[in-house]
Amino acid sequence: MAKVELKKPVVDEIAEVVKDAQGVVLVDYRGLTVEQDTQLRKQLREAGIIYKVYKNTMMNFAFKGTDFEALTPHLEGPSAIAVSKDDATAPARIIVKFAKDAPALELKAGVVEGVLYDSKGIAEVAKIPGREELLSRLLGSLQSPVANFARVLNQLAEKGGASEAAPAAEEAAPAEEAAPAEEAAPAEEAAPAAEAEAPAEEAPAAEEAPAEEAATEEAPAE
């Protein structure tokens, strides 16, 4: 009875760790150096992944009645679990990448979004991009049509501005040409008026000449 009571806190801890987990990967860590184990833990911790070493019997009890009960047949030898509650593929992605430089790290199996995968299946799951990368790609695909649409609108606006400017320039040109014509008209009309007045001034001079001649003719008569 005492042993059962001692085991219960550990079982409850494991149950809490895997509760609402999106991805769980089971590994055999035998053969890893202390430095390698430290680096693996660091990488998993920075990605928000819980990495714990538990006894197989404790995990067996904790997994009962959950999606992770499918891992029970793989609970042989030293086992550790990597758990992510946010990014389902993150544990597989990090562990598979790390194992390339640390062959002693052995993949046993994993459960990703409620589906059981063996070691080969986990290696394939590791190829799936992470949540952040997928969101980034989605955002890029959404922004691309918007950017193209904005570019088209900008081009249409530039073309529309040029077409509006052309008629304005054409309308301004006739107005400038008409101004000299209007100014020239009064000058042409004034010229004949000046010519018409000139003969009127010379006419009296012609009439005075006979008067002087008449005075000369009368002088001998005295």
ROBA-682365 format. One record per residue: residue in three letters; x, y, z of N, C-alpha, C in turn. Coordinates in pm, whole numbers, padded with zeros to 5 digits, always signed. Example, Ala and Ser with C-alpha at 12.3 -4.5 7.8 and 13.67 -1.06 7.14 Angstrom:
! ROBA-682365
ALA+01319-00569+00780+01230-00450+00780+01320-00330+00780SER+01285-00225+00708+01367-00106+00714+01290+00003+00787
***
This chain:
! ROBA-682365
MET+00083-00121+00000+00000+00000+00000+00086+00125+00000ALA+00195+00119+00077+00285+00233+00084+00350+00257-00051LYS+00386+00149-00123+00449+00165-00254+00353+00230-00353VAL+00226+00191-00345+00127+00249-00435+00114+00399-00409GLU+00114+00436-00283+00102+00577-00247+00224+00657-00295LEU+00340+00594-00294+00460+00661-00342+00459+00678-00494LYS+00399+00581-00561+00395+00586-00707+00292+00687-00759LYS+00184+00706-00682+00074+00790-00730+00118+00933-00768PRO+00198+01002-00688+00240+01137-00728+00314+01139-00861VAL+00397+01035-00886+00471+01029-01011+00376+01004-01128VAL+00281+00914-01107+00182+00885-01211+00099+01009-01241ASP+00058+01080-01137-00020+01202-01156+00063+01309-01231GLU+00191+01312-01199+00279+01409-01267+00287+01380-01416ILE+00305+01252-01450+00313+01213-01592+00180+01243-01662ALA+00069+01212-01594-00063+01237-01652-00082+01387-01679GLU-00032+01469-01588-00043+01614-01605+00046+01662-01721VAL+00164+01601-01734+00257+01640-01841+00197+01614-01979VAL+00132+01498-01995+00080+01462-02127-00063+01511-02150LYS-00123+01571-02048-00260+01621-02063-00264+01731-02169ASP-00356+01718-02262-00375+01815-02372-00251+01827-02462ALA-00164+01727-02457-00043+01731-02542-00080+01709-02688GLN-00017+01788-02777-00038+01773-02921+00056+01670-02981GLY+00175+01658-02923+00273+01564-02974+00359+01508-02862VAL+00378+01376-02863+00463+01308-02764+00553+01211-02838VAL+00683+01219-02810+00780+01127-02872+00853+01051-02762LEU+00859+00920-02779+00925+00832-02682+01062+00794-02737VAL+01167+00812-02656+01303+00784-02702+01380+00699-02601ASP+01482+00634-02652+01581+00563-02569+01707+00649-02571TYR+01743+00701-02456+01855+00797-02447+01988+00732-02413ARG+01990+00599-02401+02116+00531-02366+02224+00559-02471GLY+02344+00581-02425+02454+00605-02516+02484+00753-02536LEU+02394+00842-02495+02423+00984-02507+02526+01026-02403THR+02617+01111-02443+02712+01167-02348+02640+01273-02264VAL+02706+01311-02156+02648+01414-02070+02631+01544-02148GLU+02729+01576-02230+02722+01698-02310+02607+01692-02410GLN+02591+01578-02477+02483+01562-02573+02347+01570-02506ASP+02335+01505-02390+02209+01509-02317+02175+01652-02275THR+02277+01727-02234+02256+01867-02194+02211+01950-02313GLN+02273+01931-02429+02236+02006-02548+02095+01972-02594LEU+02059+01843-02587+01924+01802-02627+01819+01866-02537ARG+01842+01861-02409+01747+01922-02315+01734+02072-02342LYS+01846+02137-02370+01846+02281-02394+01763+02316-02518GLN+01784+02242-02626+01710+02269-02749+01560+02247-02731LEU+01525+02140-02661+01384+02111-02638+01320+02216-02547ARG+01394+02256-02445+01341+02357-02351+01318+02491-02422GLU+01411+02531-02508+01397+02658-02581+01278+02655-02676ALA+01239+02535-02720+01123+02522-02810+00993+02503-02732GLY+01001+02512-02599+00881+02498-02518+00837+02353-02502ILE+00930+02260-02516+00899+02117-02508+00945+02061-02373ILE+00858+01983-02312+00891+01918-02183+00964+01787-02212TYR+01078+01769-02148+01156+01645-02168+01180+01584-02030LYS+01128+01460-02012+01138+01394-01882+01177+01247-01899VAL+01249+01196-01799+01283+01054-01793+01199+00992-01681TYR+01122+00890-01717+01036+00821-01620+01054+00670-01634LYS+01016+00601-01527+01014+00455-01534+00898+00410-01623ASN+00920+00301-01694+00818+00251-01786+00688+00217-01714THR+00700+00160-01594+00578+00123-01520+00495+00247-01485MET+00563+00357-01451+00490+00479-01416+00418+00536-01539MET+00486+00533-01652+00422+00584-01775+00308+00493-01818ASN+00323+00364-01795+00219+00269-01831+00090+00302-01757PHE+00101+00329-01627-00017+00365-01547-00075+00500-01592ALA+00012+00595-01617-00033+00730-01652-00100+00736-01789PHE-00059+00649-01881-00111+00653-02017-00247+00584-02031LYS-00287+00505-01933-00412+00428-01943-00531+00521-01961GLY-00616+00488-02058-00736+00566-02083-00712+00693-02162THR-00591+00710-02217-00560+00829-02296-00514+00788-02437ASP-00495+00888-02525-00444+00860-02659-00304+00801-02655PHE-00234+00821-02546-00094+00778-02537-00078+00635-02486GLU-00192+00572-02460-00188+00430-02420-00131+00345-02533ALA-00140+00395-02657-00085+00321-02772+00067+00309-02764LEU+00131+00387-02679+00277+00380-02665+00320+00266-02572THR+00226+00204-02502+00258+00101-02402+00348-00011-02457PRO+00323-00065-02578+00410-00172-02630+00556-00128-02649HIS+00582+00000-02655+00717+00051-02679+00790+00088-02550LEU+00726+00062-02437+00785+00095-02308+00880-00017-02263GLU+00990-00026-02330+01094-00124-02297+01230-00055-02292GLY+01310-00091-02192+01440-00027-02178+01425+00116-02125PRO+01534+00186-02104+01527+00323-02054+01447+00411-02151SER+01355+00488-02096+01268+00570-02181+01257+00713-02128ALA+01248+00802-02223+01221+00943-02192+01116+00991-02291ILE+01038+01091-02250+00935+01144-02339+00958+01294-02360ALA+00933+01334-02483+00937+01476-02520+00794+01516-02554VAL+00743+01618-02485+00601+01653-02496+00584+01800-02537SER+00498+01823-02636+00463+01959-02677+00312+01976-02673LYS+00267+02087-02613+00125+02115-02606+00081+02220-02707ASP+00176+02274-02782+00144+02379-02879+00173+02336-03023ASP+00294+02290-03046+00337+02250-03181+00348+02099-03187ALA+00256+02035-03258+00248+01889-03258+00371+01821-03315THR+00436+01884-03412+00550+01819-03478+00685+01861-03421ALA+00686+01955-03328+00813+02007-03275+00900+01899-03209PRO+00846+01812-03121+00932+01710-03060+00999+01620-03164ALA+00921+01574-03261+00977+01487-03366+01081+01561-03447ARG+01053+01686-03482+01144+01765-03566+01279+01787-03498ILE+01277+01824-03371+01401+01853-03299+01480+01725-03270ILE+01411+01622-03226+01480+01497-03190+01540+01429-03312VAL+01466+01424-03423+01519+01362-03545+01641+01439-03595LYS+01635+01570-03592+01750+01651-03634+01869+01629-03542PHE+01844+01622-03412+01953+01602-03316+02016+01464-03332ALA+01933+01364-03361+01982+01226-03374+02077+01207-03492LYS+02074+01300-03589+02166+01289-03703+02310+01303-03658ASP+02333+01385-03556+02468+01403-03502+02491+01322-03375ALA+02384+01258-03327+02396+01174-03207+02320+01044-03231PRO+02380+00952-03308+02312+00827-03345+02270+00741-03226ALA+02329+00766-03111+02294+00686-02993+02151+00715-02947LEU+02096+00829-02985+01959+00863-02948+01863+00784-03038GLU+01785+00697-02977+01698+00606-03054+01552+00647-03043LEU+01490+00663-03158+01346+00691-03162+01269+00561-03143LYS+01174+00561-03052+01092+00442-03032+00958+00455-03105ALA+00883+00557-03068+00751+00579-03129+00702+00715-03083GLY+00584+00751-03130+00527+00879-03089+00380+00887-03122VAL+00314+00980-03057+00172+01006-03083+00161+01154-03120VAL+00114+01180-03240+00100+01317-03288-00046+01341-03323GLU-00107+01435-03249-00250+01467-03267-00335+01341-03262GLY-00306+01254-03164-00388+01135-03140-00355+01015-03227VAL-00257+01029-03317-00222+00919-03409-00087+00860-03368LEU-00081+00726-03361+00043+00657-03325+00133+00642-03447TYR+00263+00673-03430+00362+00655-03536+00479+00576-03480ASP+00532+00484-03563+00653+00414-03522+00773+00504-03551SER+00894+00450-03533+01013+00534-03550+01024+00591-03691LYS+00989+00512-03793+00994+00561-03931+00887+00669-03954GLY+00771+00646-03894+00664+00744-03908+00700+00877-03843ILE+00768+00869-03728+00811+00992-03660+00913+01067-03746ALA+00999+00992-03814+01097+01056-03903+01027+01132-04016GLU+00914+01080-04063+00838+01149-04167+00765+01271-04110VAL+00712+01255-03990+00644+01368-03924+00741+01483-03904ALA+00868+01450-03879+00969+01553-03855+00990+01643-03977LYS+00949+01599-04095+00966+01679-04216+00858+01786-04231ILE+00754+01777-04151+00645+01874-04159+00691+02005-04096PRO+00674+02118-04165+00716+02247-04108+00646+02276-03976GLY+00711+02355-03893+00654+02392-03765+00537+02488-03778ARG+00467+02508-03669+00348+02593-03667+00382+02736-03710GLU+00490+02790-03657+00528+02928-03691+00562+02941-03839GLU+00632+02841-03892+00669+02846-04034+00545+02836-04122LEU+00451+02749-04083+00328+02735-04161+00247+02864-04158LEU+00241+02929-04042+00169+03055-04032+00236+03163-04116SER+00370+03161-04117+00444+03258-04196+00416+03239-04345ARG+00414+03112-04389+00384+03084-04530+00242+03127-04566LEU+00148+03098-04475+00009+03135-04499-00004+03286-04510LEU+00062+03357-04420+00057+03504-04422+00117+03557-04552GLY+00228+03496-04596+00290+03538-04721+00199+03516-04841SER+00129+03402-04841+00039+03373-04953-00081+03468-04953LEU-00123+03513-04835-00235+03607-04826-00192+03748-04865GLN-00070+03785-04829-00021+03919-04858+00012+03938-05005SER+00051+03829-05072+00092+03840-05211-00019+03895-05302PRO-00143+03841-05298-00249+03899-05382-00278+04044-05345VAL-00272+04077-05216-00298+04215-05174-00193+04309-05231ALA-00066+04265-05226+00041+04348-05279+00026+04366-05430ASN-00010+04258-05500-00030+04268-05645-00147+04362-05678PHE-00254+04353-05601-00370+04438-05623-00334+04585-05601ALA-00257+04611-05496-00215+04749-05467-00126+04802-05578ARG-00039+04716-05633+00049+04758-05741-00031+04792-05867VAL-00134+04714-05895-00220+04740-06012-00294+04873-05994LEU-00347+04895-05873-00415+05021-05846-00322+05140-05864ASN-00199+05125-05818-00101+05232-05830-00071+05262-05977GLN-00057+05156-06057-00031+05175-06200-00148+05242-06268LEU-00270+05203-06231-00389+05266-06290-00397+05413-06252ALA-00361+05443-06127-00364+05582-06082-00264+05666-06160GLU-00144+05610-06184-00042+05683-06259-00086+05706-06403LYS-00145+05605-06465-00193+05621-06602-00308+05720-06609GLY-00398+05716-06511-00510+05808-06508-00465+05951-06492GLY-00361+05976-06413-00308+06111-06394-00250+06165-06523ALA-00180+06081-06599-00121+06126-06725-00228+06158-06828SER-00334+06078-06834-00440+06102-06933-00519+06226-06901GLU-00533+06257-06770-00605+06378-06733-00522+06502-06760ALA-00390+06489-06746-00302+06604-06767-00298+06644-06914ALA-00310+06548-07007-00300+06576-07151-00413+06666-07200PRO-00541+06635-07169-00648+06726-07213-00635+06865-07153ALA-00588+06873-07029-00572+07003-06964-00472+07088-07040ALA-00363+07025-07086-00261+07098-07162-00316+07142-07297GLU-00399+07056-07360-00456+07091-07490-00555+07207-07478GLU-00630+07212-07368-00725+07320-07349-00654+07451-07321ALA-00540+07445-07252-00466+07566-07219-00401+07627-07342ALA-00358+07545-07439-00287+07594-07556-00371+07688-07641PRO-00496+07657-07679-00576+07750-07760-00600+07883-07690ALA-00614+07880-07559-00638+08004-07486-00521+08098-07499GLU-00399+08045-07495-00280+08127-07508-00266+08183-07650GLU-00306+08105-07752-00293+08150-07890-00397+08258-07923ALA-00514+08251-07859-00621+08345-07889-00591+08483-07838ALA-00512+08493-07731-00485+08623-07669-00418+08720-07765PRO-00310+08683-07838-00248+08778-07931-00342+08824-08041ALA-00431+08736-08087-00523+08773-08195-00618+08882-08150GLU-00666+08873-08025-00758+08974-07974-00688+09107-07957GLU-00560+09104-07913-00485+09227-07892-00453+09295-08026ALA-00431+09216-08132-00395+09271-08263-00513+09340-08329ALA-00634+09296-08302-00752+09352-08370-00768+09501-08351PRO-00760+09558-08229-00775+09704-08213-00668+09782-08287ALA-00547+09731-08296-00438+09801-08364-00469+09817-08513GLU-00526+09710-08573-00558+09716-08715-00671+09814-08742GLU-00768+09822-08649-00881+09912-08667-00840+10058-08649ALA-00739+10085-08566-00695+10222-08539-00621+10282-08658ALA-00552+10201-08737-00471+10250-08848-00555+10324-08952PRO-00666+10270-09000-00747+10343-09099-00800+10474-09045ALA-00832+10479-08914-00886+10602-08855-00785+10714-08863ALA-00657+10682-08838-00552+10785-08845-00536+10835-08988GLU-00545+10742-09085-00530+10781-09224-00647+10870-09270ALA-00766+10844-09216-00885+10920-09258-00882+11063-09208GLU-00818+11086-09092-00814+11221-09035-00712+11311-09105ALA-00606+11251-09160-00500+11331-09221-00550+11422-09334PRO-00629+11381-09432-00674+11469-09540-00759+11583-09490ALA-00833+11563-09381-00921+11668-09329-00840+11788-09281GLU-00720+11770-09228-00635+11878-09179-00571+11956-09294GLU-00539+11888-09407-00472+11952-09521-00569+12037-09605ALA-00696+12009-09597-00795+12078-09681-00799+12228-09662PRO-00800+12286-09542-00804+12432-09525-00681+12500-09583ALA-00566+12439-09575-00443+12498-09630-00458+12522-09779ALA-00522+12433-09849-00541+12447-09993-00635+12561-10025GLU-00730+12588-09941-00828+12694-09967-00769+12833-09941GLU-00669+12847-09849-00606+12975-09816-00515+13027-09928ALA-00461+12940-10007-00368+12982-10114-00432+13081-10212PRO-00550+13066-10263-00609+13164-10357-00627+13299-10293ALA-00652+13307-10163-00672+13436-10096-00546+13519-10102GLU-00429+13458-10082-00302+13530-10090-00277+13581-10233GLU-00310+13501-10331-00292+13542-10470-00382+13662-10506ALA-00501+13661-10452-00593+13772-10480-00544+13901-10424ALA-00485+13897-10309-00428+14018-10249-00316+14074-10333THR-00234+13993-10394-00121+14034-10478-00170+14102-10606GLU-00279+14049-10661-00332+14104-10785-00394+14243-10764GLU-00446+14267-10646-00509+14396-10620-00409+14507-10592ALA-00289+14473-10558-00189+14576-10522-00159+14674-10638PRO-00140+14641-10762-00110+14737-10869-00223+14834-10890ALA-00344+14794-10860-00459+14884-10886-00448+15010-10803GLU-00385+15009-10688-00364+15129-10607-00266+15223-10675
***
